[in-house]
């Protein structure tokens, strides 16, 4: 719940500020998460998002997952990317180089724009 509300507050500012705060927190958390730990963080953030009365889409949920992992003393990669034809933007977290909690579409992969 703390990770989700922190994400909601951070996303009220410009995105570059959220990226900078997460990068600073990630530098202090040196232990990378394994996929199962990242899946736990994603599940916790998604559950907290279900109680939020506003928008809880991929950007909020993925940042909340990354912050929740940090609260668990683990770090994940927060990725923001795009897909072309038709255009779609998306945000997700990765652990061990694997997207966590995402359905993979090999015909239309996401291009990572930023990875924190």
N, C-alpha and C positions, 0 to 999 in steps of 0.2 A: 504494500500500500504506500509506503514511504517513497519507494522508487517511482511509482506511477505519478504521485502528486508532485514529486520533484521534476519529473519530465514535463508535466503540464505547465509548471511555472517556468521552466527553462525555455520552453517553446513559445512563450509569450514575447521573448526577445528575438532578435535576428538569429538565424540559424548558425551563423559563424560563432556566436557566443555559446550556444549549446555544444558545438563541436569543440571549442576551446576548453570549456569546463569538463567535458567528458575526457578529453585528452589529458588534462591535468590529473584528474582522478585516476585514470588508467595508469599513468606513470607511477603513482603511489601503490598500485595494486599489481605486484609483479608476477603473481601466479595465474597463468592462463587457465581458463575453464575447459574441462573436457565436454564432449557433446551432451552427456547426461546431466551435468551441472548446468549447462546453458539451457537445456530443455526445462529444467526446474525453474530457472529464472524467467523464461518465456511464459511458462504456465502461470507463475505467480503474477506476472505483470498483466497477462490477459485476464486473469480472474479479477484483479483490482480494476481493470478497465471496464469490466462488465457492470460495476457499481457506479461508474462515472456518468453524470447526467449529460455531458457534452460529447464532443467528438473523441472517439478512441479508435483511430485508424492505425495504419502501419507505422507512421512516423512516431506517434505517441507511444504505441506499444513497443516498438523496437528500442527507443530511447529508454523507456521504463525497464525493459529487459536488461539493457546494458547497465543501468544504474542499480538494479536489483542484484545483478551479478557482482558488482563492486561492493555492495553491502554484504554479500556472501564471501568477500575477500577473494574474488576471482575476477578475471577480465575476459571480455569477449570483444570481437570487432563489430563496431556499429557501421553498417554499410547503407549508403544511399545511392540508388542507381536508377537507370532508365531502361526502357525496352522500346524498340522501334517497330513500326509497321504493325498494328497501330501503336501510337505513342502511349506509354504508361510509365508513371513514376512509382517507385516503391522503396521501402526502407526495411531492413532486416538485420539480424545479428548472425554472426558466424563464430563457430568454435572449431578449432583444429582445421580451419579452411573449409568447413562445411556449413551451409546455411542451416539454421536450426528452426524447426517448426514451419518450414516452407515447402510448398509443392513445387517440384522442379519440372520445368517445361524445356526440354533440350532443344526444341525447334525455335523457341523464342527466349533466349537467355537474357538476363539483365546485365547491363554494362555498369560496372561500379564507377560512380562519379567521385565519391569520397568514402574513405575507410578510416575510422577512428578507433 
